[in-house]
Amino acid sequence: MPILRTLLTSLTLIIIGGYALSAATDGFRAFTTETARRAEVREHPVALPAMTLETQSGARIHFADFHGKWLLVDFIYTRCATYCSALGGEFAQLQRRLAGPLARGQLQLLSISFDPRDGPQQLAAYQRRFHGLGFGWVAARPVGPDALRRLERVFGITVIPDGFGGYTHNAAVHVVNPQGRLVEILDMGRPELVTQTLPQSLSQSFEP
């Protein structure tokens, strides 16, 4: 009987622990902060804030300017030689793959720098590095004292100075729908997944 009681007690603890883990991880889906962030966005799309951005040409734009079209957003800084270079190469690839929807104004690519040292000149040089097509892809930086903090909260990005003049940051492609809501966060390095995520109405003109 003592052995039976021990087994029953152990089983009860396992069940209780399982329920606790399920609750803490949103039904076992959110074992990491990044996973939780992506699950939350899919289930509860987030409206983009009213905000001014300065582009690589020095023009001022707003998120509201993109309403009515799909928007793919990544976060970079131009001095980065790792993730940001990979993201720049991927956006150049997406620019070619999605040339039809981009040319028709159904879609927009937007790279946002979180480095205050990045002005229009640096943003323009960043785009030239990847030999873009010259349309459908804007590089920009937030304007205003609290603009970057608001972007970090809305998109869930993490930016930490590395002590050597650069940053440690998460890297992904953020999908914003035509109503101006963040609806999906995708891994970098999967351009085919990005095209699959966009609606079928655009897919007829995707390049392979």
C-alpha positions as CSV (number, residue, x, y, z in Angstrom):
1,M,0.0,0.0,0.0
2,P,2.8,2.5,0.7
3,I,4.1,1.9,-2.8
4,L,0.6,2.5,-4.2
5,R,0.2,5.7,-2.3
6,T,3.6,6.9,-3.6
7,L,2.6,6.1,-7.2
8,L,-0.7,7.9,-6.8
9,T,1.1,10.9,-5.3
10,S,3.6,11.0,-8.1
11,L,0.9,10.7,-10.7
12,T,-1.0,13.6,-9.1
13,L,2.1,15.8,-9.1
14,I,2.7,15.0,-12.8
15,I,-0.9,15.9,-13.7
16,I,-0.8,19.1,-11.7
17,G,2.6,20.0,-13.2
18,G,1.3,19.3,-16.7
19,Y,-1.6,21.6,-16.2
20,A,0.7,24.3,-14.8
21,L,3.1,24.0,-17.8
22,S,0.2,24.1,-20.2
23,A,-1.2,27.3,-18.7
24,A,2.3,28.9,-18.5
25,T,3.1,28.1,-22.1
26,D,-0.3,28.9,-23.7
27,G,-1.3,25.2,-24.2
28,F,2.4,24.1,-24.7
29,R,2.8,26.4,-27.7
30,A,4.9,29.1,-26.1
31,F,8.0,27.5,-24.8
32,T,10.0,30.7,-25.7
33,T,9.3,34.4,-25.7
34,E,9.7,34.4,-29.4
35,T,7.1,31.6,-29.9
36,A,4.7,33.4,-27.5
37,R,5.1,36.7,-29.4
38,R,4.3,35.0,-32.8
39,A,1.3,33.1,-31.4
40,E,-0.1,36.3,-29.8
41,V,0.2,38.2,-33.1
42,R,-1.5,35.5,-35.1
43,E,-4.4,35.3,-32.6
44,H,-4.6,39.0,-31.8
45,P,-3.3,41.2,-34.7
46,V,-1.7,44.4,-33.5
47,A,-2.6,47.8,-35.0
48,L,0.5,49.8,-36.1
49,P,0.9,53.2,-34.3
50,A,0.6,56.6,-35.9
51,M,4.2,57.4,-36.6
52,T,6.6,59.4,-38.8
53,L,9.5,57.7,-40.6
54,E,12.3,59.3,-42.6
55,T,13.3,57.4,-45.7
56,Q,16.6,56.9,-47.6
57,S,15.7,59.9,-49.8
58,G,15.0,62.2,-46.8
59,A,11.2,62.1,-47.4
60,R,8.8,61.8,-44.5
61,I,6.2,59.0,-44.5
62,H,3.7,57.4,-42.1
63,F,2.4,53.9,-41.6
64,A,-1.0,55.2,-42.6
65,D,0.5,55.7,-46.1
66,F,0.6,52.0,-46.6
67,H,-3.0,51.3,-45.7
68,G,-4.7,49.3,-48.5
69,K,-1.6,47.2,-49.3
70,W,0.3,44.4,-47.7
71,L,3.5,45.4,-45.9
72,L,6.6,43.3,-45.1
73,V,8.8,44.9,-42.4
74,D,12.2,44.0,-41.1
75,F,14.4,45.8,-38.6
76,I,18.1,46.4,-39.3
77,Y,21.0,48.7,-38.7
78,T,23.3,49.5,-41.6
79,R,26.6,48.7,-39.9
80,C,25.5,45.1,-39.1
81,A,27.4,42.5,-41.0
82,T,25.4,39.4,-39.9
83,Y,21.6,39.3,-39.6
84,C,21.0,42.6,-41.3
85,S,23.1,41.6,-44.3
86,A,21.1,38.4,-44.5
87,L,17.8,40.4,-44.2
88,G,18.9,42.8,-46.9
89,G,19.7,40.0,-49.3
90,E,16.4,38.4,-48.5
91,F,14.5,41.6,-49.2
92,A,16.3,42.0,-52.5
93,Q,15.3,38.5,-53.4
94,L,11.7,39.2,-52.3
95,Q,11.7,42.3,-54.4
96,R,12.4,40.3,-57.5
97,R,10.1,37.4,-56.5
98,L,7.2,39.8,-55.8
99,A,7.9,42.3,-58.5
100,G,4.4,42.1,-59.9
101,P,2.5,43.0,-56.7
102,L,5.1,45.6,-55.8
103,A,4.8,47.3,-59.1
104,R,1.0,47.4,-58.9
105,G,1.1,48.9,-55.4
106,Q,-0.5,45.9,-53.7
107,L,2.6,45.2,-51.6
108,Q,5.5,47.2,-50.0
109,L,8.8,46.2,-48.4
110,L,10.0,48.4,-45.5
111,S,13.3,48.1,-43.7
112,I,13.4,50.1,-40.5
113,S,16.7,51.0,-38.8
114,F,16.9,51.1,-35.0
115,D,20.4,52.8,-35.0
116,P,20.2,56.6,-34.4
117,R,23.4,56.9,-36.4
118,D,21.6,55.8,-39.6
119,G,20.4,58.7,-41.6
120,P,19.2,58.9,-45.2
121,Q,22.7,58.6,-46.6
122,Q,23.5,55.4,-44.7
123,L,20.0,53.9,-45.5
124,A,20.5,54.6,-49.2
125,A,24.0,53.0,-49.1
126,Y,22.5,49.9,-47.4
127,Q,20.0,49.4,-50.2
128,R,22.6,49.9,-52.9
129,R,24.6,47.2,-51.3
130,F,21.9,44.6,-52.3
131,H,21.3,45.9,-55.9
132,G,17.6,46.4,-55.5
133,L,15.2,47.0,-58.4
134,G,14.5,50.6,-57.4
135,F,10.9,50.3,-56.5
136,G,8.7,48.7,-53.8
137,W,11.4,48.7,-51.1
138,V,11.8,51.6,-48.7
139,A,14.5,51.9,-46.0
140,A,13.6,54.3,-43.2
141,R,14.2,55.3,-39.6
142,P,11.7,56.4,-36.9
143,V,11.4,60.1,-36.2
144,G,10.6,61.3,-32.6
145,P,12.0,60.8,-29.1
146,D,9.9,57.8,-28.2
147,A,9.3,56.4,-31.7
148,L,11.8,53.5,-31.5
149,R,10.4,52.4,-28.1
150,R,6.9,52.3,-29.5
151,L,8.1,50.3,-32.5
152,E,9.8,47.8,-30.2
153,R,6.6,47.4,-28.1
154,V,4.3,46.9,-31.1
155,F,6.5,44.6,-33.1
156,G,8.1,42.9,-30.1
157,I,11.6,43.4,-31.2
158,T,14.6,43.3,-28.8
159,V,17.6,45.6,-29.4
160,I,20.5,45.4,-27.0
161,P,23.8,47.4,-27.4
162,D,26.6,44.8,-27.6
163,G,29.3,47.1,-26.2
164,F,31.3,47.3,-29.4
165,G,29.2,49.8,-31.3
166,G,26.7,47.3,-32.6
167,Y,23.5,45.6,-31.4
168,T,22.2,42.2,-30.5
169,H,18.7,41.8,-31.9
170,N,16.1,39.4,-33.1
171,A,15.6,39.1,-36.8
172,A,12.4,38.2,-38.7
173,V,10.0,39.3,-41.4
174,H,6.8,41.0,-40.1
175,V,3.7,40.8,-42.1
176,V,1.2,43.7,-41.9
177,N,-2.2,43.4,-43.6
178,P,-3.9,46.2,-45.7
179,Q,-5.8,47.3,-42.5
180,G,-2.5,48.2,-40.9
181,R,-2.4,45.3,-38.4
182,L,0.6,43.1,-37.7
183,V,-0.7,39.6,-38.4
184,E,2.3,37.3,-38.8
185,I,6.0,37.0,-37.8
186,L,8.1,34.7,-40.0
187,D,11.6,33.4,-39.8
188,M,14.3,35.0,-42.0
189,G,15.8,32.9,-44.7
190,R,12.4,31.5,-45.9
191,P,11.3,33.7,-48.8
192,E,9.1,30.9,-50.1
193,L,7.2,30.9,-46.8
194,V,6.7,34.7,-47.1
195,T,5.0,34.3,-50.5
196,Q,2.9,31.4,-49.1
197,T,1.7,33.6,-46.3
198,L,0.4,36.4,-48.6
199,P,-3.1,35.9,-50.1
200,Q,-3.7,33.8,-53.2
201,S,-5.0,37.0,-55.0
202,L,-1.3,38.1,-55.2
203,S,0.3,34.8,-55.9
204,Q,-0.5,34.7,-59.6
205,S,2.3,37.1,-60.3
206,F,5.0,35.7,-58.0
207,E,8.3,34.9,-59.6
208,P,9.8,31.5,-58.7
